[in-house]
């Protein structure tokens, strides 16, 4: 028998911890009741926001009123806190990256199996609306057979001056953004990944990667390119998808998709275009009467569905959305990216 409301205690009340507090507003099946942080300033902030500030993590874990523990600490201590929380009888929601290795994640999964407690990772960018829009285009075969997908996140401010610059805390863009866009890739394309090739950049520092480019080759031959950059003063489109009968592009977050498809594959009477050094038929544009252009409106998502799903799962009413085998697959792909970049080679996968 489930509960009407599940109480959540936060361990680590920094930026993400307080973000979750805001996220839960308007969700009537979960309630944040308290938190613990090693910094007194954050303890005081929690009190100001109406939470009970526990004197220690052990005090929080010993409180029978807490049903779920949210782990929003630096990434390197996720494993020990998660295992301790589940062994104390708590269900666990964990920020990502969930751990720094697949071996550590395996220990957490074993603890979840052993204790019977829910462990779920907050893969929040499954609800990104640009991703949902592109997935709709892919799922509905709007472009015919898709052979190339490009997913890019570009910025020009370098790495923020927090844990993202610290290797021991899981810093770098593979862990920071790769964990998101890899998860999206595996949700979009259901086939197995056969090959991984990646390069990392160190433009702003030599400690952690400040960007990366990875190519995943799927079993069906589709090549999925993922790229994150923090020194890009002109950004490439967020999404670019190619099929055998069309192209789709989303320029940036919050934008609709533009889709161009062919009305007929055999266009006669191609008019060459003149370039600086000559004529070309190969690159001549299609005639307007030979293509269809449409705007695919952005598909709306609601990140609040994450906590609604957690509560429904604990009540026995729904399957958990973010499944641990999916999280493990992303973790192993990140390891394959590091291996490929370090050895400058293609890595076999799955």
C-alpha positions as CSV (number, residue, x, y, z in Angstrom):
1,X,0.0,0.0,0.0
2,X,1.5,3.3,-1.0
3,X,1.5,6.6,0.8
4,X,-0.3,9.8,-0.1
5,X,2.9,11.8,0.3
6,X,6.5,10.7,0.3
7,X,8.9,12.8,2.4
8,X,12.3,13.7,1.0
9,X,15.5,14.6,2.9
10,X,18.3,16.3,1.0
11,X,22.0,15.5,1.5
12,X,24.0,18.3,0.0
13,X,22.0,21.6,-0.1
14,X,24.0,23.4,-2.8
15,X,22.7,24.5,-6.2
16,X,21.1,21.3,-7.3
17,X,19.7,20.6,-3.8
18,X,17.9,23.8,-3.8
19,X,16.8,23.3,-7.4
20,X,15.0,20.1,-6.4
21,X,13.2,22.0,-3.7
22,X,11.8,24.4,-6.4
23,X,11.1,21.5,-8.7
24,X,8.8,19.9,-6.2
25,X,6.5,22.9,-5.9
26,X,3.1,21.9,-7.1
27,X,3.7,18.2,-6.8
28,X,1.4,16.9,-4.2
29,X,2.9,13.4,-3.9
30,X,6.3,14.4,-2.6
31,X,7.4,16.9,0.1
32,X,10.9,18.1,1.0
33,X,11.1,18.1,4.8
34,X,14.8,18.5,5.7
35,X,18.4,18.5,4.6
36,X,22.0,18.2,5.8
37,X,25.1,19.9,4.4
38,X,28.6,20.1,5.8
39,X,28.6,23.9,5.3
40,X,26.7,25.9,7.9
41,X,25.8,28.6,5.4
42,X,23.8,26.1,3.5
43,X,22.3,24.7,6.7
44,X,21.1,28.3,7.4
45,X,19.7,28.6,3.8
46,X,17.7,25.4,4.3
47,X,16.2,26.7,7.5
48,X,15.3,30.0,5.7
49,X,13.5,27.9,3.1
50,X,11.4,26.0,5.7
51,X,13.4,22.8,6.0
52,X,14.7,21.1,9.1
53,X,18.5,21.3,9.1
54,X,19.8,18.0,10.6
55,X,22.9,18.0,12.7
56,X,24.4,15.1,10.7
57,X,23.8,12.8,7.8
58,X,23.3,10.0,10.3
59,X,20.5,12.0,12.0
60,X,18.7,12.5,8.7
61,X,19.0,8.8,7.9
62,X,17.7,7.8,11.3
63,X,14.5,9.9,11.0
64,X,11.6,7.6,10.2
65,X,9.7,10.5,8.7
66,X,12.1,10.5,5.8
67,X,11.1,8.1,3.0
68,X,13.4,9.2,0.2
69,X,17.0,10.6,0.3
70,X,18.1,13.0,-2.4
71,X,21.9,12.9,-2.9
72,X,23.1,16.2,-4.3
73,X,26.7,16.1,-3.1
74,X,29.9,16.2,-5.2
75,X,29.9,13.1,-7.4
76,X,32.8,11.3,-5.8
77,X,30.9,10.5,-2.6
78,X,27.6,9.4,-4.2
79,X,28.4,5.7,-3.8
80,X,29.1,5.7,-0.1
81,X,26.1,7.9,0.7
82,X,23.7,5.9,-1.5
83,X,24.7,2.6,0.0
84,X,24.5,3.9,3.6
85,X,21.1,5.4,2.9
86,X,19.6,2.2,1.4
87,X,21.1,0.2,4.3
88,X,19.3,2.6,6.6
89,X,16.0,1.8,4.9
90,X,15.7,4.8,2.7
91,X,14.9,5.0,-1.0
92,X,17.4,7.1,-2.9
93,X,17.2,9.7,-5.7
94,X,20.8,10.5,-6.9
95,X,22.1,13.4,-9.0
96,X,24.3,12.7,-12.0
97,X,26.8,11.6,-12.9
98,X,25.8,8.9,-10.6
99,X,29.3,7.7,-10.0
100,X,32.8,8.0,-11.5
101,X,33.0,4.4,-12.7
102,X,30.8,1.5,-13.8
103,X,32.4,-0.6,-10.9
104,X,31.1,1.9,-8.4
105,X,27.7,1.9,-10.0
106,X,27.6,-1.9,-9.8
107,X,28.1,-1.7,-6.0
108,X,25.2,0.7,-5.7
109,X,22.9,-1.6,-7.8
110,X,24.0,-4.6,-5.7
111,X,23.0,-2.6,-2.6
112,X,19.6,-1.7,-4.1
113,X,19.0,-5.4,-4.9
114,X,20.2,-6.5,-1.4
115,X,18.1,-4.0,0.5
116,X,15.0,-3.9,-1.8
117,X,15.2,-0.1,-1.8
118,X,14.6,2.1,-4.9
119,X,17.7,3.7,-6.3
120,X,17.0,6.1,-9.2
121,X,19.1,8.7,-11.0
122,X,17.8,12.1,-11.8
123,X,18.3,12.1,-15.6
124,X,16.4,15.3,-16.0
125,X,17.3,16.1,-19.6
126,X,15.1,13.2,-20.8
127,X,12.4,15.9,-20.5
128,X,14.3,18.5,-22.6
129,X,11.9,19.7,-25.2
130,X,14.4,20.0,-28.1
131,X,15.2,16.3,-27.5
132,X,11.5,15.3,-27.4
133,X,10.9,17.1,-30.6
134,X,13.8,15.4,-32.4
135,X,12.8,12.1,-31.0
136,X,9.3,12.6,-32.5
137,X,10.8,13.3,-35.9
138,X,12.9,10.1,-35.6
139,X,10.1,7.9,-34.2
140,X,7.6,9.0,-36.9
141,X,10.1,8.4,-39.8
142,X,9.6,11.9,-41.1
143,X,13.0,11.8,-42.9
144,X,12.8,8.2,-44.1
145,X,15.7,6.0,-42.9
146,X,17.9,8.1,-40.7
147,X,21.7,7.6,-41.2
148,X,23.2,10.5,-39.2
149,X,22.2,12.4,-36.0
150,X,24.3,15.2,-34.6
151,X,23.7,16.5,-31.1
152,X,25.7,19.5,-30.0
153,X,25.9,21.7,-26.9
154,X,28.1,24.8,-27.4
155,X,29.1,27.6,-25.1
156,X,31.9,30.1,-24.9
157,X,32.6,30.7,-21.2
158,X,34.8,27.7,-20.4
159,X,34.1,25.4,-17.4
160,X,32.3,27.0,-14.4
161,X,34.5,27.5,-11.4
162,X,33.1,24.6,-9.3
163,X,33.4,20.8,-9.1
164,X,33.4,20.7,-12.9
165,X,37.0,21.8,-12.9
166,X,38.1,19.2,-10.4
167,X,39.0,15.7,-11.7
168,X,38.6,14.0,-8.4
169,X,35.0,15.2,-8.2
170,X,34.1,14.0,-11.7
171,X,34.7,17.2,-13.5
172,X,35.0,17.7,-17.2
173,X,32.4,17.9,-19.9
174,X,32.1,14.1,-20.6
175,X,30.8,13.7,-17.0
176,X,28.9,17.0,-16.9
177,X,27.2,17.1,-20.3
178,X,28.1,13.7,-21.8
179,X,25.9,12.0,-19.2
180,X,22.9,13.8,-20.6
181,X,23.4,13.7,-24.3
182,X,24.5,10.1,-24.2
183,X,21.4,9.2,-22.3
184,X,19.3,11.0,-25.0
185,X,21.1,9.1,-27.8
186,X,20.4,5.7,-26.3
187,X,16.8,6.6,-25.7
188,X,16.5,7.8,-29.3
189,X,18.1,4.9,-31.1
190,X,17.2,1.5,-29.7
191,X,19.9,-0.6,-31.6
192,X,23.1,-1.7,-30.0
193,X,26.2,0.6,-30.1
194,X,29.0,-1.3,-32.0
195,X,31.8,1.3,-32.2
196,X,32.9,4.4,-30.2
197,X,35.5,6.9,-31.3
198,X,36.2,10.1,-29.4
199,X,38.5,13.0,-28.9
200,X,38.8,15.4,-25.9
201,X,39.8,19.1,-25.8
202,X,41.8,20.9,-23.1
203,X,41.7,24.5,-24.4
204,X,41.2,26.2,-21.0
205,X,43.1,23.8,-18.7
206,X,45.0,20.5,-18.6
207,X,43.2,18.9,-15.7
208,X,39.8,18.0,-17.1
209,X,38.3,17.9,-20.6
210,X,36.5,21.2,-21.5
211,X,35.0,19.6,-24.5
212,X,34.7,16.4,-26.5
213,X,33.5,14.9,-29.8
214,X,32.3,11.3,-29.9
215,X,31.0,9.2,-32.7
216,X,28.7,6.2,-31.9
217,X,28.2,3.7,-34.7
218,X,25.0,1.7,-34.1
219,X,24.3,-1.8,-35.3
220,X,22.0,-0.5,-38.1
221,X,24.9,1.7,-39.4
222,X,23.5,4.9,-38.1
223,X,26.3,7.3,-36.9
224,X,25.4,9.5,-34.0
225,X,27.8,12.4,-33.4
226,X,27.9,14.0,-29.9
227,X,29.8,17.2,-29.3
228,X,30.2,19.5,-26.3
229,X,32.3,22.7,-26.5
230,X,33.0,25.5,-24.0
231,X,35.1,27.7,-26.3
232,X,32.6,28.1,-29.2
233,X,31.8,31.7,-29.8
234,X,29.6,30.8,-32.7
235,X,27.4,27.7,-32.0
236,X,26.5,25.1,-34.5
237,X,22.8,23.8,-34.4
238,X,21.7,22.0,-31.3
239,X,20.4,19.1,-33.5
240,X,21.0,18.1,-37.1
241,X,19.4,14.9,-38.5
242,X,19.8,13.3,-41.9
243,X,17.6,10.7,-43.5
244,X,17.5,9.2,-47.0
245,X,14.5,11.5,-47.8
246,X,15.1,14.7,-45.8
247,X,16.8,16.8,-43.2
248,X,15.8,18.2,-39.8
249,X,17.4,20.9,-37.7
250,X,16.8,22.6,-34.4
251,X,19.0,25.6,-34.0
252,X,18.8,26.1,-30.2
253,X,16.9,25.2,-27.0
254,X,13.3,26.3,-27.0
255,X,13.0,26.4,-30.8
256,X,10.8,24.5,-33.2
257,X,12.3,22.1,-35.7
258,X,12.7,22.8,-39.4
259,X,12.1,19.8,-41.6
260,X,12.9,19.6,-45.4
261,X,11.9,16.5,-47.3
262,X,12.0,15.5,-51.0
263,X,8.8,15.2,-53.0
264,X,10.6,13.1,-55.6
265,X,14.0,11.7,-55.7
266,X,14.7,11.9,-59.5
267,X,14.8,15.6,-60.3
268,X,15.2,16.3,-64.0
269,X,16.8,19.3,-65.6
270,X,19.1,20.2,-62.9
271,X,20.4,23.8,-63.3
272,X,24.0,24.1,-62.3
273,X,25.1,26.7,-59.8
274,X,28.1,28.9,-60.5
275,X,30.8,29.0,-57.8
276,X,34.0,31.1,-57.8
277,X,35.9,28.5,-59.7
278,X,33.3,26.9,-61.9
279,X,30.0,25.2,-62.2
280,X,28.5,22.3,-60.1
281,X,25.4,20.2,-60.7
282,X,26.2,18.0,-57.7
283,X,25.6,20.8,-55.1
284,X,22.9,22.6,-57.0
285,X,19.9,23.3,-54.8
286,X,16.6,21.4,-55.4
287,X,13.8,23.3,-57.0
288,X,11.1,24.5,-54.7
289,X,8.5,22.3,-56.3
290,X,10.6,19.3,-55.6
291,X,10.8,19.7,-51.8
292,X,8.4,20.1,-48.9
293,X,9.3,22.4,-46.0
294,X,7.5,22.3,-42.6
295,X,7.9,23.4,-39.1
296,X,7.5,20.7,-36.4
297,X,6.3,22.5,-33.2
298,X,8.4,22.0,-30.1
299,X,7.1,19.0,-28.1
300,X,6.5,20.0,-24.5
301,X,7.7,18.0,-21.6
302,X,7.3,18.4,-17.8
303,X,10.2,17.5,-15.6
304,X,7.8,17.3,-12.6
305,X,6.9,13.9,-14.1
306,X,10.2,12.6,-12.7
307,X,9.0,12.8,-9.0
308,X,5.5,11.8,-9.9
309,X,6.9,8.6,-11.4
310,X,9.1,8.0,-8.3
311,X,6.1,8.3,-6.0
312,X,3.9,6.1,-8.3
313,X,6.7,3.5,-8.4
314,X,7.0,3.4,-4.6
315,X,3.2,3.0,-4.5
316,X,3.3,0.1,-6.9
317,X,1.4,1.9,-9.6
318,X,4.1,2.5,-12.2
319,X,7.4,1.2,-13.6
320,X,10.3,3.5,-12.9
321,X,11.2,5.6,-15.9
322,X,15.0,5.9,-15.4
323,X,16.1,2.3,-15.3
324,X,19.4,1.3,-13.8
325,X,20.5,-0.8,-16.8
326,X,20.1,2.4,-18.9
327,X,22.2,4.3,-16.4
328,X,24.9,1.6,-16.5
329,X,25.0,1.7,-20.3
330,X,25.6,5.4,-20.3
331,X,28.4,5.0,-17.7
332,X,30.1,2.4,-19.8
333,X,29.8,4.6,-22.8
334,X,31.6,7.4,-21.0
335,X,34.3,5.0,-20.0
336,X,34.6,4.0,-23.7
337,X,34.9,7.6,-24.7
338,X,37.8,8.2,-22.3
339,X,39.5,4.9,-23.5
340,X,39.1,5.9,-27.1
341,X,40.5,9.4,-26.6
342,X,43.4,8.3,-24.5
343,X,44.5,5.6,-27.0
344,X,43.3,7.4,-30.2
345,X,41.5,4.3,-31.3
346,X,38.0,3.0,-32.1
347,X,36.6,1.1,-29.2
348,X,34.3,-2.0,-29.7
349,X,31.2,-1.8,-27.6
350,X,28.3,-4.1,-26.6
